[in-house]
């Protein structure tokens, strides 16, 4: 059986350590992170089949982390752990894209059953999709190559990373701050101006297909449109 890779984000060191040891003992390869920011940076770099997120964490809480994960992968199973049990908090968790919700304190066996149930009913997709069709273009993010007919354009790392985010959010808004923090790490003024330059470059590369457009969405970000 293929090993399931689990991302665990839990700021309580005793519980986090205990959960990691338990999941590894049950055959799940588990990476444990103590806050949502570190967890997200590792989510981008690695491949996971399941995320277990504590709701209340420093720096980036579980709700915010889940929303960021959903921007990159719409189907990855997410379980929330929380001491909260009010209806509003549970609804907020599901709105952020969680598949299940377990309230502390809980038994390890209950968590294991919930994990197994989710994995049985969920068809997971790779979080690192690298090949895309954009109109008449083929884009390979891993090779940083944009092809149009017999023409090939080698992209820089940032051009490729930005185009990949636009493709993952095709026909939806790619939020400016999300893109800046994902690619440039910091959303300061100079990085924002730099991103505008890269957007202009991508528009130039894609100009040979009139069905494709990268739109500015005022106050929000950008949208890669593929017209019918």
C-alpha positions in Angstrom: 0.0 0.0 0.0 1.3 3.5 -0.9 2.3 5.6 2.1 -0.1 8.5 2.8 1.8 11.8 3.5 0.1 13.9 6.2 0.6 17.5 7.0 -0.1 18.2 10.7 -0.3 21.8 12.0 -0.7 22.0 15.8 0.8 24.6 18.1 0.4 22.5 21.3 3.8 20.8 21.4 2.6 17.9 23.6 -0.4 17.1 21.5 1.5 17.7 18.2 4.3 15.3 19.2 1.8 12.7 20.4 -0.3 12.9 17.2 2.8 12.6 15.0 4.1 9.5 16.9 0.6 7.9 16.8 0.1 8.6 13.1 3.6 7.3 12.2 2.9 4.2 14.3 -0.3 3.6 12.2 1.6 3.9 8.9 1.1 7.5 8.0 4.2 9.6 7.0 3.6 12.7 9.1 5.2 16.2 9.0 4.4 18.3 12.1 4.6 22.1 12.1 3.9 24.4 15.1 2.2 27.3 13.2 0.2 27.8 10.1 2.9 29.9 8.3 5.6 27.2 8.5 3.0 24.6 7.6 2.0 26.6 4.4 5.6 27.1 3.3 6.2 23.3 3.6 2.9 22.5 1.9 4.1 24.5 -1.2 7.4 22.5 -1.3 6.0 19.0 -0.6 3.2 16.6 -1.6 0.5 15.7 0.9 -2.6 13.5 0.7 -4.2 14.8 3.9 -4.0 17.9 6.1 -4.8 18.0 9.8 -5.0 21.6 11.1 -5.5 23.1 14.5 -7.9 26.1 14.2 -6.3 28.3 16.9 -2.6 28.8 15.9 -0.2 31.7 16.1 1.0 33.7 13.0 -1.5 32.0 10.7 -4.6 30.2 12.1 -6.1 27.0 10.7 -8.9 28.7 8.9 -6.6 31.0 7.0 -4.2 28.1 6.3 -7.1 26.0 4.9 -8.2 28.9 2.6 -4.6 29.2 1.2 -4.3 25.4 0.7 -7.7 25.5 -1.1 -6.3 28.1 -3.5 -3.7 25.6 -4.7 -5.7 22.3 -4.3 -9.5 22.2 -4.3 -9.8 18.5 -3.4 -7.1 17.7 -0.7 -8.8 16.4 2.4 -8.6 18.7 5.4 -9.6 17.9 9.0 -9.8 20.6 11.6 -8.8 20.1 15.3 -10.2 22.7 17.7 -11.3 23.3 21.3 -14.2 25.3 20.0 -17.5 23.6 19.5 -19.9 26.4 18.8 -22.0 26.1 15.7 -20.6 29.3 14.1 -17.0 28.0 14.3 -18.0 24.7 12.8 -19.7 26.4 9.9 -16.7 28.7 9.4 -14.5 25.7 9.2 -16.6 24.1 6.5 -16.8 27.3 4.6 -13.0 27.4 4.6 -13.1 24.0 2.9 -12.6 21.4 5.6 -13.9 17.9 5.1 -14.3 17.0 8.8 -14.1 18.6 12.2 -13.1 17.1 15.5 -13.4 18.8 18.9 -10.8 18.5 21.6 -10.5 16.5 23.7 -10.8 13.5 21.4 -9.5 10.0 21.3 -6.7 8.9 18.9 -8.9 6.1 17.7 -11.7 8.5 16.7 -9.2 10.6 14.7 -7.9 7.5 13.0 -11.4 6.4 12.0 -12.2 9.8 10.6 -9.0 9.9 8.6 -9.7 6.4 7.2 -13.3 7.4 6.3 -12.2 10.5 4.5 -9.5 8.8 2.5 -12.0 6.1 1.5 -14.4 8.6 0.0 -12.0 11.2 -1.3 -10.1 11.0 -4.6 -7.0 13.1 -4.0 -5.2 14.9 -6.7 -1.5 15.9 -6.7 -1.0 19.3 -5.1 1.9 20.0 -7.5 0.2 20.0 -10.9 2.8 21.2 -13.3 1.4 20.9 -16.9 -1.4 23.0 -18.2 -3.2 23.8 -21.5 -4.0 27.5 -21.9 -5.9 28.1 -25.1 -3.5 27.0 -27.9 -0.5 27.1 -25.5 1.0 24.2 -23.5 2.7 25.2 -20.3 5.1 22.9 -18.3 5.9 24.6 -15.0 8.4 22.0 -14.0 10.5 22.6 -17.1 9.6 26.3 -17.1 8.6 26.0 -20.7 5.7 27.7 -22.7 5.0 26.2 -26.1 2.9 27.6 -28.9 3.0 25.5 -32.0 6.7 25.1 -32.8 7.7 28.2 -30.7 9.1 27.5 -27.3 9.7 30.2 -24.6 11.9 29.4 -21.6 10.5 31.2 -18.6 12.3 32.5 -15.5 11.5 30.8 -12.2 9.3 33.7 -11.1 7.5 33.9 -14.5 6.8 30.2 -14.3 5.7 30.3 -10.7 3.3 33.2 -11.4 1.9 31.6 -14.5 1.3 28.4 -12.6 -0.7 30.2 -9.9 -2.8 31.9 -12.6 -3.4 28.5 -14.3 -4.4 26.9 -11.0 -6.9 29.7 -10.5 -8.0 30.0 -14.2 -11.2 32.0 -14.6 -11.0 32.9 -10.9 -9.3 35.8 -9.1 -5.7 35.2 -8.1 -5.4 37.5 -5.1 -2.4 39.9 -5.3 -1.3 39.5 -1.7 -1.6 35.7 -1.9 0.6 35.6 -5.1 3.2 38.0 -3.5 3.5 36.0 -0.3 3.7 32.7 -2.2 6.3 33.7 -4.8 8.1 36.7 -3.3 7.4 35.8 0.4 6.9 39.5 1.3 4.1 41.7 -0.1 5.9 45.0 0.1 5.6 47.8 -2.4 8.8 46.9 -4.4 7.8 43.3 -4.8 4.3 44.4 -5.8 5.8 46.6 -8.6 8.0 43.7 -9.6 5.0 41.4 -9.9 3.3 43.9 -12.2 6.4 43.7 -14.5 6.1 39.9 -14.6 2.4 40.1 -15.4 3.2 42.4 -18.4 5.8 39.9 -19.5 3.3 37.0 -19.3 0.8 39.0 -21.3 3.4 39.5 -24.0 4.2 35.8 -24.2 0.5 34.9 -24.5 -0.5 37.7 -27.0 -0.6 35.3 -30.0 -3.8 33.7 -28.7 -6.7 36.2 -28.6 -8.8 33.8 -26.5 -6.5 34.3 -23.5 -6.4 37.4 -21.3 -4.8 38.3 -18.0 -7.2 40.8 -16.5 -6.5 43.3 -13.7 -9.2 43.0 -11.0 -9.1 46.3 -9.3 -8.3 46.1 -5.6 -8.0 42.3 -5.7 -5.5 40.8 -8.1 -5.5 39.2 -11.5 -7.6 36.7 -13.4 -6.5 34.4 -16.3 -9.5 34.3 -18.6 -9.8 31.7 -21.3 -12.7 32.8 -23.6 -14.8 30.2 -25.3 
